[in-house]
Amino acid sequence: MTRNPLTVFIGSIMVSLCTITSAHAQLSPVKETAAAPAAPAEQLVKADPKAGFKDLFENADLKTTSFKGIKTEHLNPKAVSFVKDYIDRNSRELNELKTWARPYFDMMDDVLSQSGIPKELKYLAVIESHLRSNLVSWAGAVGPWQFMPETARGLGLNVSRGRDERTDYLKSTRAASKYLNYLFNIYKDWLLVVAAYNCGPGRVNSAINKAGSNDFWDLQYYLPAESRNHVKKFIATHYIMEGQGGVTTVSRDQALAMMKTVKDEVTQQNVKVQTISGRYNATAIAKYLEMSLADFNKLNPSLDKVLASNSTYQLKLPEDKIDLFLEKKNEMLNESIQMLINPEYRN
C-alpha cells in the first residue's frame, strides 16, 4: 500500500529534524554561559494566529548603538553578548561568503519572496551548511538546507540511490520554503521557526509548555543548547550580512509592540497611495525610485507576498515619488517579471 506523502511528511518532521546536526560548526562556536531557570507550572500557550508577517523591528526603547560598523540598536539585550562574540569570530568569513554566494542568494531571494517568506531566511542555509550542497551531517542530513531523507521526500524532493535533490540549490530552496511556511503557520514567530527547524516542532512545543510562554527569550533554556544557540547564530549572521536587524530577528510580541510606532512614523510622512496589480517586485520598484529597499519595505512590508497571490495592492510612496512611479511603472513591471521568470536576471 502506498503511503500518503503528506502523512509521511507530518510524521517525519516531528522526529527526523530533531537529529540534524548543522554545519554551523564550520563557523567558530560561541560558548553557552547562562544556566536554565527553574521550571514554572506547566501550561499550554498557543501561538497567536493573528500576528502575521510583520516588517517591524526591535523595541524602540533600546539605545542606539553599533558594533564594528553594524547597527545593534534593535538587538535584544539577551543576545548582545552572544552576537558580539559571534561577530568577532566570524564576520570576516561571512563577509567573504557574501561575495561568492551572491548568485545563490539571488536565487533564494526570488524563491522565498514568491512563497511570502522574508528573504533574510536564506541565512538559515548559511548556518545550516555554509551553503555547501554536498555537505552530509553525521545524522544523514544533506545539502544546503540539511534535510533528513524522509522530511525531504515529504516535501517533494527525490531522494534515491541514483538521485538526491537535497543537493540541488533551487529545488531544496523550494522545499525549504514549504517547510518554513508550515512552521510559521504553527508559531507565527520567526525565532521559533528557526528553533523548530533545528530541533523539530515537538521540542519547541514542549519548551512552550514548560516555560508558559511562546516568547523565544522566555523559553530558550527549555530548548536544547544547540537549538537556542542556532537561533542566536541566525540572528548574528543576519546582523553581519545586513548590517542591522530586521523582521526575522525579533519575536512576535516585540513586533506587535512596535506596530503602532511604525504606523505612526509612516502616517507622519507625506505619503500617497497608488493602487497597483501585476507581479511587481519590491527590489525593482525601489531601484527605479532611487529608494533604499529598507525604506521602501518600511512603507510596503507585504508587497511581494500580496502581489504573489494575484491581488491588488495599495502601494504607499512618498509624495515626491508618485510622478516618477507613474512614469516608470511599465519598466518596473517588465524588470519585475524578468526577475520572476529568470532568477539570474539582474541589471
N, C-alpha and C positions, 0 to 999 in steps of 0.2 A: 504493500500500500504506500502511495506517495504522500509524504508529509507536507502540509501546508507551509510554504516558505515563511509566511508571517508568523506562524506558530513557532517555527524553529528560531526565527529572529528574536521574538519576545522572550523565549525561554533562554536563549543563549546569552543575551546581553546581560542578564542578571547574574551570570556566573563567569563567563569567559573573560570579560574585560577586567574583572577583579584581579586576574592573574597577570595582566600585562605589566611588563617592566619596560618603561620607556627608555629611549636612548638619550634622555636628557643628561645621563651620567657623562656624556661626552663633554658637557659644559661643566665647569668646576662646581662641585657641590657646595651648598651653604649649610652650615651646621644648624641643628634644631636646638633651641635653648629653653623655651618655656615648657613648664610642666602642665599636665592636664588638670583641670579643676575637678572638684568633687561633683558627682552627677546629681542633678536635682531629680525630683519625682518625675517618672516617665509620663509623657503625654504626646499626643499626635498633633502636629501643627502642619496644616496643608498650605502649599504654595498658593498665593493669590492669583487666580486666573485672569484678573482684570489688568494686571501690570504687564503690558506687552513690551515690544521693542521700544526702548527709550534712548534717544541720543542726548543723554543727560550725564552730568559729571558729578564729582565728589562733593562732599559737604562744603558749602561756601564759607563756613566759619574758619576753616583751616587757613593758617597764614601762608601768604605767597612765599615760595622758596624755590630753590633749584639746586641741583647736584650735578656737577660736571657737565653743565650745559643742558641738562634735562629738567624740564619743569615738573616739580613734585608737589605742587600746591594742592593737587587733588588726590594725593596718595593717602590711603587710610593709615592713621598713626600706627596701627598694629602691624603694618607691613613695612614701615620705613626702614628699620634696621636690616631686615632681610633683603629688601630691594637694593639698598645702597651697597651692601656687601656683594650682591649678585652683579650689579653694575661694575663694581671694581674688578671682579674676577672675569667677567665675560663680555664686556662691551666691545672690546677690540675684535674678538672673534665674530660676534654677532653683526657688527658693522661691516665686516668683510663679507659675511654671508648675505647681507642685504644687497650687496653689489652683484655677486654672481648668481643670486637666486631671483633676480628681477623677472625673468621670463616665467618662472614658476609662480611667483607672487601675482603677476598679472593674470595668469590663468585662474588662480584660486580666487582672486577678487571677483572675476566675472561669474564663476560658478556659485560662490557664496552669495553674492548680491542677487542673483537670479532666484535663489532659494529664500530670499528675505532674511539672510543671516549677516550680521556685521562682518565686514571684510577683515577686521582685526582677528577673527577666529583663525585665520591662516597661521597665526603664530603658535597655535596649538600643535601644528605639524612640526614646527621648529623644535619645540621642547620634547615632542614625541620621538623624533627621528633625526633631527638636524637636516631634514629634507632628503634623507638617503633612501632611495627607492628599494635598494637591495638589503636594507637592514632587517635582521631577524633577531628577535629577543629570545632569551632563554626559554620563555614560555610558549614560543611559536607565533608571536605577533609579527607581522610582516608589513613592510612598505612605509611610505612617508607618514601615513596616519595610523600605523601599528594596529591593524585589525587582526583578531583571532579568526581562525578559519570559519567557524560556524556563524559568527557575527557577520563576517564578510559575505557569506552565502545568503544570509537573511536579508542583506542589503542589496542583493542582486549581483554581486561580483562572482566571477568564475574562479573557483579555487580548486584546481585539479592537478594531477601529476604532470600533465603537459602544459598547463597554463595557470598562472596566478595573477589575476588582475589587481591584487593588492599592491603590486609594484608599478601599476600604471598610474601616473600622476593625475591625469584627467578623470579616469573612472573612479579611482579611490577618493578623489576630492568630491565627486558627486555623491558617492556613498557616505562620506563623512557629513555632507550637508544633510542627508536624510537622517542620519543618526543624531546630529546636533539639533535638528528641528524636533525630533522625537523627545530628546531630553528637555529641550526648552518648553515643550508643551506640558511636561510634568512639573518643572520647577519655576518657570518664568523668571529665572535668575541666572545670568551667565557664569557667575562664580561657581554656583552649584552644578551647572552643566559641565564645567571644566573638571570639577571634582569627580562627578559621576562618570565622565569619560575615562578617567584614570582607574577608579576602583569599582565602578558599577553602581547602578541606582540602588541596589539593596543596601549597600553600606551607607550611602548618603541618607536614605530613608531612616535607617537605624540611628544615624547621628542626629537627624531632626527630632526623632522621638526622644532620645536621651537628653538632648540639650533643651528641649521645649522651645525651640526657636528654629526658623528657617533662614536665619541670617548667618552667612558663612563665618563671619568673625566670632559669632557666639558658639557655633557648633564645631569649629575646626578641630578642637582637641578630642572630639569623639570620632574623628576620621583617622585612618592610618597615617602615620607620619609622612609617608611618600606622597599621599594624596593631598594633604594640606600644603605640603611644600610644592607640589605640582601646580596648584593654584597660584601660589606666590611667584613661582618661576614664570608662569604665564604672564602675570601682572608685570614682573620685572622686564621680561622680554618685550612686552608691549611698550613700556616706557623707553627702553633702549631704541626700539625700531621707530617709534612715532615721536619720541621726544617729549611725550606727555601721556596722561591717562585718557580714558575715553569710556564709551558705553559698556565695554566688556570688562572693565576693571573695577566696577562698583557693584554693590549689592542692590537688590530691588528696592529695599527700604531707603537706601541712600539716593537712588534715582528718584523715587517718589518725593522725597524731601526737597529735592532740587526742582521739581516740576514747576512750582509756582514762580520760583526765582527766574528760571529760563524763560517762562512765558512772559513775565513782566519785562525782561530785557528785550524780548522780541517786540512787544507792543510799544515800548518806548522808542523804538527805532521808527523811521519814516518808511514803513513797509507797505507795498502794494501787492495785491493778489491777482494772479493770472490763471485762469482755468486751462489746463492742458490735458492732452491724451496722446497715446502713442508711446513707443518704447524709448523715451528719453533716458539718458544716463546722467547721474549727478556729476560725474567727472567731466563729461563733455560740456555740460551747461556751465559749470564753474570755470572751465578753461576759456570759453568764448566770452564770458562776462568778466574775465580777469579778476575773479574772486578766489580766495583760498578755499579748498574743499572743506576745511573745518568751518569756515564762516558760512558757506553755502548749506552744509549739513545742519548747522545750528538752526537755520530757518526752515529747513526741509528735511527733517531726520528720517522720514519714511518714504521719500520719493521713489527710490528704486523698488522697494517692496510693493508699494501700491500700484505702480505702473506695470510691474511684472504680472499683476493679476488682471491686466487689461481694463483697469478702472480709470476714471478721470482723476485729476489731482489739482488741488488748489496751491499752485506754485507761489511761494512768498519770496519777493525780491525787494531790495532797496529801491526806492522810487527812481533814483537816477540810473538804474539798470534796466528798467522796463522797456524803454525805447530800443536799447541795444538787443535785448532778448527778442523783441518783435522783428527786428531787422535780421537777426542771425538764426532764428529758430529753425528754419529748414536745414541750414548747415549743421546745427546742433543735433537735429534728429538724424540726419544722414550719418554723422560720425557715431552717434549712439548705436545705430543699427549695425554699423561696421564692427563696433566693439562687441556687440552681442553675438554676431554670427562668426566672427573671427577673433578669438581671444588674443591672438598675436598682433592684432592691428593696433598700432599706436602712432599718432602723428607727432 
